[in-house]
Amino acid sequence: MPRRPALRPRTVTLPARLLAVLLVACAFVAATVHAPAALAATPCWKTLLNDWYDGRIDQSYSVHCYHDALKHLPSDVQTYSSAHDDILRALQTAIAKQKKGNKTVGNNTLVPPQRSGGSSGGGDTPTTTTTVTGTGSPGNKGNGGLAGQLNPSSPSSLPVPLLVLGGLALLLVAAGAAGLIAKRVQARRPGA
């Protein structure tokens, strides 16, 4: 009976390294997914601009938020849209109403949303009033982490197609790595 060659013990360094790399990658992905929740709250001017992107302002903001939004308005939005005019009109209308009622207007005076839409011509649909003091965003409704960032109607949200393509890329890299590892394991086997 032919004698089989002695099997030498295998080392598990390659799978252990692969496992370590995968664990580090998972930790990195988990940290980047939860990083937006750990960052400082969204400034009220940015929340106001995000609210305006549908052509009208639906929430209540302080006067200083309107001034800050006009200061931070991106140049392309200012050039190619009516954002500057819409925001300024909403601010001036609210200040005029306050002064007409003999009320003082300060930096922290809340400006209620206008009933008629901005450039989109929203008509006289009633809107809800939410007080925003600069923390969080009105569209977020307490959804922290990734779920709060996947609002496709918000211009500052994570782009869903990019996330899908990133996931596909990671899958393809993992499949390629698995094929390479399988090839190396087969090459090391005796008699192969």
C-alpha positions as CSV (number, residue, x, y, z in Angstrom):
1,M,0.0,0.0,0.0
2,P,1.5,3.3,-1.0
3,R,2.3,5.6,1.8
4,R,0.8,9.0,1.9
5,P,3.2,11.9,2.5
6,A,3.0,13.4,5.9
7,L,0.7,16.3,6.2
8,R,2.4,19.4,7.5
9,P,0.4,21.7,9.9
10,R,-1.2,24.6,8.2
11,T,-0.9,28.1,9.5
12,V,-3.9,30.2,9.7
13,T,-2.2,33.6,9.2
14,L,-3.9,34.5,5.9
15,P,-7.5,33.9,7.1
16,A,-6.6,35.6,10.4
17,R,-5.3,38.6,8.6
18,L,-8.3,38.7,6.3
19,L,-10.6,38.5,9.3
20,A,-8.6,41.4,11.0
21,V,-8.9,43.5,7.8
22,L,-12.6,42.8,7.6
23,L,-13.2,43.8,11.2
24,V,-11.3,47.0,10.7
25,A,-13.3,47.8,7.6
26,C,-16.6,47.1,9.4
27,A,-15.5,49.3,12.3
28,F,-14.6,52.1,9.8
29,V,-18.0,51.8,8.1
30,A,-19.8,51.8,11.4
31,A,-17.9,54.9,12.6
32,T,-18.6,56.8,9.3
33,V,-22.3,55.9,9.4
34,H,-22.7,57.3,12.9
35,A,-20.3,60.2,12.5
36,P,-23.0,62.7,11.3
37,A,-25.0,62.1,14.4
38,A,-22.0,62.9,16.6
39,L,-21.3,66.2,14.7
40,A,-22.5,69.5,15.9
41,A,-26.2,70.4,15.3
42,T,-27.2,71.8,11.9
43,P,-27.1,75.6,12.0
44,C,-30.5,77.2,11.6
45,W,-29.5,79.0,8.4
46,K,-28.7,75.7,6.7
47,T,-32.0,74.2,7.9
48,L,-33.8,77.2,6.5
49,L,-32.1,76.8,3.1
50,N,-32.9,73.1,3.1
51,D,-36.5,74.0,3.9
52,W,-36.6,76.5,1.0
53,Y,-35.3,74.0,-1.7
54,D,-38.9,73.1,-2.6
55,G,-39.6,76.7,-3.4
56,R,-41.2,77.8,-0.2
57,I,-40.4,78.1,3.5
58,D,-42.7,75.8,5.6
59,Q,-41.3,76.3,9.1
60,S,-40.8,79.2,11.5
61,Y,-37.3,80.5,12.0
62,S,-35.7,83.4,13.9
63,V,-34.8,86.7,12.1
64,H,-31.1,86.0,12.5
65,C,-31.5,82.6,10.6
66,Y,-32.9,84.5,7.6
67,H,-30.0,87.0,7.7
68,D,-27.4,84.1,8.0
69,A,-29.1,82.2,5.2
70,L,-28.8,85.2,2.9
71,K,-25.1,85.5,3.9
72,H,-24.4,81.8,3.3
73,L,-26.4,81.4,0.2
74,P,-24.3,79.5,-2.4
75,S,-23.4,81.6,-5.4
76,D,-25.0,79.1,-7.9
77,V,-28.3,79.0,-5.9
78,Q,-28.2,82.8,-5.7
79,T,-27.6,83.1,-9.5
80,Y,-29.9,80.4,-10.9
81,S,-32.8,80.5,-8.5
82,S,-35.1,82.8,-6.7
83,A,-33.8,81.8,-3.2
84,H,-32.4,85.2,-2.3
85,D,-35.7,87.0,-3.3
86,D,-37.9,84.4,-1.7
87,I,-36.0,84.4,1.6
88,L,-35.8,88.2,1.7
89,R,-39.5,88.6,0.8
90,A,-40.5,86.2,3.6
91,L,-38.3,88.1,6.1
92,Q,-39.5,91.6,5.0
93,T,-43.2,90.5,5.0
94,A,-42.9,89.1,8.5
95,I,-41.1,92.2,9.8
96,A,-43.8,94.4,8.2
97,K,-46.6,92.4,9.8
98,Q,-44.8,92.6,13.2
99,K,-44.4,96.3,12.9
100,K,-48.0,96.8,11.7
101,G,-49.1,95.1,15.0
102,N,-46.8,97.5,17.0
103,K,-44.5,94.6,18.0
104,T,-40.8,95.0,18.2
105,V,-38.7,92.9,15.9
106,G,-35.4,91.5,17.3
107,N,-32.8,89.0,16.1
108,N,-34.6,86.2,17.9
109,T,-38.1,87.1,16.7
110,L,-39.7,84.1,15.1
111,V,-40.8,84.6,11.5
112,P,-43.8,82.4,10.7
113,P,-44.1,80.7,7.3
114,Q,-46.0,82.5,4.6
115,R,-49.2,81.0,3.6
116,S,-48.6,81.4,-0.2
117,G,-45.7,79.5,-1.8
118,G,-42.6,81.1,-3.1
119,S,-41.5,80.6,-6.7
120,S,-43.4,77.4,-6.9
121,G,-46.8,79.1,-6.5
122,G,-48.0,76.8,-3.7
123,G,-51.3,78.6,-3.2
124,D,-53.0,79.1,0.1
125,T,-52.3,75.6,1.5
126,P,-52.0,75.8,5.3
127,T,-48.6,74.9,6.7
128,T,-47.5,73.7,10.1
129,T,-45.4,75.9,12.3
130,T,-42.4,74.4,14.1
131,T,-40.0,76.4,16.2
132,V,-36.4,75.8,15.2
133,T,-33.7,77.2,17.5
134,G,-30.7,75.9,15.5
135,T,-30.5,72.4,16.8
136,G,-31.4,69.5,14.5
137,S,-33.5,69.9,11.4
138,P,-37.3,70.0,11.2
139,G,-37.4,67.2,8.5
140,N,-35.3,64.9,10.6
141,K,-38.0,64.2,13.3
142,G,-35.5,62.6,15.6
143,N,-34.1,60.0,13.2
144,G,-30.5,60.0,14.1
145,G,-27.7,58.2,12.3
146,L,-28.1,56.9,8.8
147,A,-31.9,56.9,8.7
148,G,-31.9,60.7,9.2
149,Q,-29.4,61.2,6.5
150,L,-31.3,59.2,3.8
151,N,-34.0,61.8,3.2
152,P,-33.8,62.2,-0.6
153,S,-35.7,65.4,-0.6
154,S,-33.0,67.1,1.5
155,P,-30.0,68.6,-0.5
156,S,-27.6,67.8,2.3
157,S,-28.6,64.1,2.6
158,L,-26.4,61.2,1.6
159,P,-27.0,60.3,-2.1
160,V,-28.7,56.9,-2.2
161,P,-27.4,55.9,-5.6
162,L,-23.8,56.6,-4.4
163,L,-24.4,54.4,-1.3
164,V,-25.7,51.6,-3.6
165,L,-22.7,51.9,-5.9
166,G,-20.3,52.0,-2.9
167,G,-21.9,48.8,-1.6
168,L,-21.6,47.1,-4.9
169,A,-17.9,48.1,-5.1
170,L,-17.3,46.6,-1.7
171,L,-19.0,43.4,-2.7
172,L,-16.9,43.2,-5.9
173,V,-13.7,43.8,-4.0
174,A,-14.7,41.1,-1.4
175,A,-15.5,38.7,-4.2
176,G,-12.1,39.4,-5.9
177,A,-10.3,38.9,-2.6
178,A,-12.1,35.6,-1.9
179,G,-11.1,34.4,-5.4
180,L,-7.5,35.3,-4.9
181,I,-7.4,33.6,-1.5
182,A,-9.0,30.4,-3.0
183,K,-6.4,30.4,-5.8
184,R,-3.5,30.8,-3.3
185,V,-4.9,28.0,-1.1
186,Q,-5.2,25.6,-4.0
187,A,-1.7,26.5,-5.1
188,R,-0.3,25.5,-1.7
189,R,-1.9,22.1,-1.6
190,P,0.5,19.3,-2.4
191,G,-0.2,17.4,-5.6
192,A,-2.3,20.1,-7.1
